[in-house]
Amino acid sequence: MTLATPHTNDIGPAIDRIVDAAESQLIALRRDIHAHPETGFDTHRTAALIADELRGLGLSVQTGVGRTGVVAEIRGGTPGPCLILRADMDALPIAEQTGLPFASTIPGKMHACGHDLHSASLLGAARALAQLAPNLSGTVRLVFQPAEETQDSGAVAMIADGAADGVDMAVAFHNQPELPLGQLRLNRGASTASSDEFAVTIRGRSGHAARPHEATDPIVTAAHVITQLQTVVSRRMDPADPLVLTIGQIAGGFTQNIIPDTCSFAGTVRCRSAAARDMAEETLRRICTDGASAMGLTAEVEYVRGAPALINDDAMVSRAEASMTAHFGTPPSVEISRDFGAEDFSYFSERLPALQLHIGSAQPGRRDRLHNSDYQPDEAVIGISAKALARLAFDLLARDAG
């Protein structure tokens, strides 16, 4: 396959110079955000810092979008489409164990997923795009989002406040500490899975543990139902369209010699397609209610749908592959995702052609994992990501502008 030569071959060196000149400042910004992690929608300090940086670039800034999100636009020298570049801002409720000099100063909170890196990277891309705006065809909308890590989604809140209005396409990115520094990865089709939660209460009749025939045992019934739920994966789903169903909680009884009235359990379902998601919910409800009924008990099922699967636009994947190959000299790996994690950028991908780019952030000799208390990515990923985002923005807008 011959990869098309991007419009921005001539702009690439300028992007590199701008980002390289700002790298120490971007790292300092990242360390400031890292030392002051904020979770969920409580990202007031982070949002204020980002807004100040954007105003320093001469941009008009909207704050309070989706409660605590930040939005700014960079308008190009010629008319064209509008592209979102999105970064998340929120931290996790994890006690940091890195021992770094800029470690979290907030007990029980840590940037263990790299959203501090993402915010600094998008600020770096913003510097390049703002300085080179006369060469840009169209508009780049910068979206800094709170509450990616929570069921109460920041993406939903920002979309409700108009963050995606009038937009033609959207790009997000994520650092990947299991990949070598700077390695680029794209996924065709689903990039992440949907994320649903369920809670089930089995109701029976309590009694003495020595006389089980006088009770209807919800613990035995719950154990039977939990085992049967794994047939959703092994016998109901197409192996080519897999899902994950995991029970993460179970609770029943309060002493060893009493059969309790109830036993409850809860878990998560992850899917990559709408068909699998619908099938999983329907089958889970039926197994729980019918399984309990067959043993003379009842089941109450609460099923809450969270973020949908993040589906990458196929044309955008091909264009990003060509862009990254031309600019970095090495093609990104393009593969089918094996990741059943969730990402609420998927709410943007439901509305718009969208793409998530993965960028390796491993330090030499380390292979960290996200959401880990000792997570230590290589800060050089900030400059790499900033360059990739700026270049991709130029290429996507130039091609859509004709």
Number of C-alpha atoms within 10 A of each C-alpha: 3 5 13 12 13 22 16 21 15 9 15 18 13 14 23 19 13 18 27 17 12 16 21 12 14 24 21 13 22 22 20 17 28 25 20 21 28 26 20 21 22 16 21 17 14 25 25 16 13 25 23 12 17 22 12 11 17 12 18 13 16 13 17 14 21 23 18 24 30 25 25 21 21 24 20 22 14 15 13 19 20 27 27 25 24 24 26 28 33 31 28 25 19 16 17 22 13 14 9 12 8 15 19 25 13 15 12 12 21 31 31 25 25 27 25 28 32 25 28 28 31 29 26 29 27 29 23 24 28 21 15 19 20 14 16 25 25 24 25 28 20 23 26 29 31 33 28 26 21 16 16 15 22 29 28 19 20 24 16 13 15 12 24 21 11 10 18 18 24 26 24 21 22 21 27 26 25 17 18 18 21 23 20 26 20 23 23 18 19 23 26 27 28 27 24 21 19 18 17 20 22 27 23 23 15 18 18 14 16 10 11 13 10 13 17 21 26 29 22 15 25 26 14 15 19 20 10 15 22 16 15 19 16 12 9 14 16 11 10 6 11 17 23 16 19 15 16 9 10 17 13 17 16 9 9 9 12 17 27 23 18 22 23 20 19 19 16 19 23 27 26 27 19 12 11 19 21 11 13 23 18 12 14 23 19 15 18 24 18 16 22 24 14 10 15 15 19 20 25 15 19 12 18 13 15 20 23 25 29 26 25 25 20 15 13 19 20 14 18 24 22 21 28 20 18 18 19 16 9 13 18 22 13 14 12 12 16 13 12 20 13 23 24 27 30 27 20 25 21 14 15 19 19 26 31 27 22 23 26 22 31 26 19 10 7 15 16 19 17 17 16 18 20 17 21 22 26 18 19 16 25 29 26 25 29 29 29 26 26 27 26 23 27 28 24 24 24 20 14 14 15 7
